Amino acid sequence: MNKPWYKSKTKVGAVLVGGGMVLTAGGQIILEEIDLATGVVAIITGVGIILTAIGLRDAIEKTQP
């Protein structure tokens, strides 16, 4: 059952949560509300959330008949 990523609630949720973290951290860096090192860590964490959730969901879909 290979459906597009945008039809999976798990994948869309991961993109929204991780994307929100990336955009928030990017905005805070630009506005100088947080220092660069902290912002980069938040951006990397957001991208990691996206990749982890999508990867786990794909792995679960591949194991089911």
Phi, psi and omega per residue, in radians:
M1 nan 1.438 3.133
N2 -1.637 1.686 3.074
K3 -1.777 2.751 3.133
P4 -1.039 2.680 -3.070
W5 -1.043 -0.583 -3.070
Y6 -1.317 -0.116 3.067
K7 -1.676 0.005 3.102
S8 -1.756 2.094 -3.135
K9 -1.091 -0.612 3.134
T10 -1.124 -0.805 -3.107
K11 -1.208 -0.726 3.111
V12 -1.117 -0.728 3.098
G13 -1.070 -0.738 3.127
A14 -1.114 -0.726 3.131
V15 -1.144 -0.717 -3.136
L16 -1.171 -0.791 -3.131
V17 -1.173 -0.896 -3.133
G18 -1.133 -0.719 3.108
G19 -1.121 -0.661 3.080
G20 -1.096 -0.706 3.102
M21 -1.119 -0.753 -3.123
V22 -1.126 -0.821 -3.122
L23 -1.153 -0.701 3.124
T24 -1.112 -0.814 3.139
A25 -1.125 -0.706 3.108
G26 -1.079 -0.752 3.103
G27 -1.132 -0.702 3.125
Q28 -1.179 -0.591 3.075
I29 -1.160 -0.799 -3.128
I30 -1.080 -0.734 -3.137
L31 -1.417 -0.012 3.130
E32 1.040 0.648 3.050
E33 -1.471 -0.451 3.051
I34 -2.291 2.765 3.140
D35 -1.365 2.854 -3.040
L36 -1.050 -0.745 -3.097
A37 -1.086 -0.762 3.115
T38 -1.154 -0.696 3.134
G39 -1.136 -0.710 3.125
V40 -1.127 -0.694 3.099
V41 -1.082 -0.738 3.125
A42 -1.138 -0.690 3.116
I43 -1.142 -0.774 3.117
I44 -1.098 -0.672 3.100
T45 -1.118 -0.747 3.115
G46 -1.081 -0.775 3.104
V47 -1.129 -0.675 3.105
G48 -1.102 -0.676 3.091
I49 -1.078 -0.789 3.137
I50 -1.049 -0.900 -3.073
L51 -1.148 -0.677 -3.138
T52 -1.151 -0.845 -3.106
A53 -1.121 -0.744 3.128
I54 -1.164 -0.727 3.124
G55 -1.127 -0.736 3.110
L56 -1.135 -0.727 -3.133
R57 -1.133 -0.712 3.097
D58 -1.117 -0.703 3.135
A59 -1.132 -0.694 3.117
I60 -1.140 -0.721 -3.140
E61 -1.138 -0.590 -3.127
K62 -1.293 -0.448 -3.115
T63 -1.472 -0.294 -3.138
Q64 -1.527 2.480 -3.098
P65 -1.191 nan nan
